[in-house]
């Protein structure tokens, strides 16, 4: 059964890098890649409350620019002859990025979104662009993988999974991560930041559930003491030269403390580590 992967692009170098990362990650699998560019109309009269329609000058100019950009991507992809099992579908949509992504995820039954972390604004301190954070927070139909501009796909050897063990993990919610682990034969390093207290009975049970979910795969558990969550994760990843970070996007919970913008800035500063956001399907 073919994988269906969505690759949003704004035609920046980082977006192209995310596309090539995705192609390498799924190199040996049969995949349909949907490459999405959204366009809006600039220069349209601000005092007009009407939405520009197809056929109008500003709309057609913006649409043509979008389609030309997608055409150039398709042309670049045509020179890569080692992906015979990959098919590419170019999608140009007059929409904002989040609504367009939600639309395609729903209509095409997309299994993974892979996108760059920076767009045309490439300031070093802006590690994860506002669009990427928005998609990770709001697009809950499937997992989202964010690829920093400095990151190139090699073999994934170690994936860091920070957790507080307060969530009773369901295997189906971990499925995307499990598939990545199987594909790369990576080790999952589960990182718990301790405040000094022992795990509660509930946390112990959730830890066991997590271990059972990864049965047959490589998993290790690590506890860090006397350090805040964001510093602990960053230090762990940097000291071990880990290849990816994954976490659960739970509304109003661990996601908020892990993936707030200051945390993203901390994690991403000079980092080349992709981030995979999984979603709690019960929300």
C-alpha angles and dihedrals in degrees: 000000000000121000116233114214128181118213113187115200137187089183092255123138090250092054090051089048090054090051093052090046090054092049091053094044091054096031096127097040133085105249143171109212118200109201109200130197120176123202134195129189117257120190093032111140107276092207090059114089091193120108113237112254132216108273094037115117100243093045094049093047092052092045092050092051091051094048092047090053091051089047090056090051091050089050092052090049091051090066091060104087098175096078103071091145093057126090124193129211119189115213123190113183135178097225143091114280098251096049091045092051093048089049095052094041089055099041098042098034092238115200101195139014115210117186142156122261098224131043130193090315100077102177109154094229092054096074100160114034119229091250092055093050090046093052092047091051101040109025100080099160094095141352120291124215117197118201120201116224093246094053122102124179116257123147115314107231104161131027118188116217114188114197141159092213089234093119124077099227121223118209093226089057090052094046097102091051092045090053092051090049092050092046093053102026087231127164118243111221109200109205122199121186107213125207090198098270122114119251113272120238089259092052091048090052092049091049089053091049090053091050091050091050090059095044110151092020130093113268133160131185124221131183122200122197136204097010135102118252100252095046091045094053093044093049092046093051095044096045093051098035089233119192105220143007121217130183143160118262101220117172114251093354141075091342089063094055095040103041105033112131095259088053091050090051090049094047096043103044104120088342128140096188120123118222125219116201114201122192134230100235091202093071 
